[in-house]
Amino acid sequence: MAAQNSVLTQIARPYASALFDLARGENQLAQVETGLSDISRLIGESEDFSRYLHSPVITADVKAAALEAILGKAQVNPLVANFLKLVARNGRLFALDQMIVGFRELAAAARGETTADVTSASPLSAAQAQALSDTLKARLGKTVTLNQFVDPSLIGGLQVKVGSQMIDSSLKTKLAAMKIAMKEVG
């Protein structure tokens, strides 16, 4: 799976970079980011749409025609619409999620922000998320946007990943470490 994500990232990076450069040149970064977020939400909410985009059975031309019809009815930013049409014609819709992630990363870096992936056993409250964001901002010197994930198997605590740094204070990891330590003693 890691190798597949790496390949998708390699495919997505030039598309995200080109769209970012174009949006910045047209002074439409915020509008394009909002449009891509809407598309990302649509993909996340509609399993059928997601399967359609990722299907290797459906040809690029058919996907492009369907996307053209959808975009014709929707109120989508023209840059985003043209970008999606290009991606569809090139047969790269399977990497659209990674393109959107890449664009968001470039836009955040341009604003002096960074992103942290936070995994917790249960959803963080608004106060907890704000406290974590403030702590990370003080440590990193940048505004931090949190991508929150829930994994009940962690039992408690957090896993925080910022760039290549990982802070794992989950109970699951601590229990695993104790189990290993007890095996060494016994």
Rosetta blueprint (number, residue, H / E / L):
1 M L
2 A H
3 A H
4 Q H
5 N H
6 S H
7 V H
8 L H
9 T H
10 Q H
11 I H
12 A H
13 R H
14 P H
15 Y H
16 A H
17 S H
18 A H
19 L H
20 F H
21 D H
22 L H
23 A H
24 R H
25 G H
26 E L
27 N L
28 Q L
29 L H
30 A H
31 Q H
32 V H
33 E H
34 T H
35 G H
36 L H
37 S H
38 D H
39 I H
40 S H
41 R H
42 L H
43 I H
44 G H
45 E H
46 S L
47 E H
48 D H
49 F H
50 S H
51 R H
52 Y H
53 L H
54 H H
55 S L
56 P L
57 V L
58 I L
59 T L
60 A H
61 D H
62 V H
63 K H
64 A H
65 A H
66 A H
67 L H
68 E H
69 A H
70 I H
71 L H
72 G H
73 K H
74 A L
75 Q L
76 V L
77 N L
78 P H
79 L H
80 V H
81 A H
82 N H
83 F H
84 L H
85 K H
86 L H
87 V H
88 A H
89 R H
90 N L
91 G L
92 R L
93 L H
94 F H
95 A H
96 L H
97 D H
98 Q H
99 M H
100 I H
101 V H
102 G H
103 F H
104 R H
105 E H
106 L H
107 A H
108 A H
109 A H
110 A H
111 R L
112 G L
113 E E
114 T E
115 T E
116 A E
117 D E
118 V E
119 T E
120 S E
121 A L
122 S L
123 P L
124 L L
125 S L
126 A H
127 A H
128 Q H
129 A H
130 Q H
131 A H
132 L H
133 S H
134 D H
135 T H
136 L H
137 K H
138 A H
139 R H
140 L H
141 G L
142 K L
143 T E
144 V E
145 T E
146 L E
147 N E
148 Q E
149 F E
150 V E
151 D L
152 P H
153 S H
154 L H
155 I L
156 G L
157 G L
158 L E
159 Q E
160 V E
161 K E
162 V E
163 G L
164 S L
165 Q E
166 M E
167 I E
168 D E
169 S L
170 S L
171 L H
172 K H
173 T H
174 K H
175 L H
176 A H
177 A H
178 M H
179 K H
180 I H
181 A H
182 M H
183 K H
184 E H
185 V H
186 G L
